[in-house]
Amino acid sequence: MDAFTAGLLQRIRATESDLSRARDEGDDFLAEVEQAELEDLRRLAAEHGVEVGASRV
């Protein structure tokens, strides 16, 4: 796995975790921000052929 792929997957995992935390805390604004970030990261992964796997969120 190259550095780009590893970094992208790490960012996706961190964003999924942040999104889950925001939802658990009832922070709707932060959840929306994290959801948008996650969608952007997944789009970037798809554009570069990076397999993300099953979503936890």
N, C-alpha and C positions, 0 to 999 in steps of 0.2 A: 504494500500500500504506500503510495507516495504521500508527501507532506500535505499537499493540497487536499487530498481525499480524507486523510486522517484529521486535519484541522476542520474541515467542513462537517464531518460526522460528529466531532467533539462539540462544535457550535450547535448543531442540531440537538444533541442530547442535552446540552446545557439550557437551550431555549425551551425544550419540552419540559424540563424540570422547573424552570422559571414560570412557564405558563401554568403548570399544575399548581404550583405554590400560589400564584396570583388568584387562581380560581378558588382554591381552598380558603384563602383569606378574604374572598369576596371583593377583591379589587378589580372591578369590571374594566376600568380604564387600562390598567396594566395588563390585564388578560388580553384585551384587544391589541395592544401594542405587541405583546409577545406572540400572539396568533399571527399577526401580519409579518413579523420577523421570521417566524417558522415557515410560513408560506413562501417567503422570499428565498430562504435557505433551501427549501425543498425544490423550488423552481431551478435554482442554481445547480443543485445536485443533478436534477433531471437533464439539464442542458449539457452537463459534462459527463453523463453516463454513470453517475455514482449511485449505487444501490443503497437506499436508505433503510429499507426493511419495514416491518410493521410499526405503525405508530402506537405509542403508549398514551397519547393524549387524544 
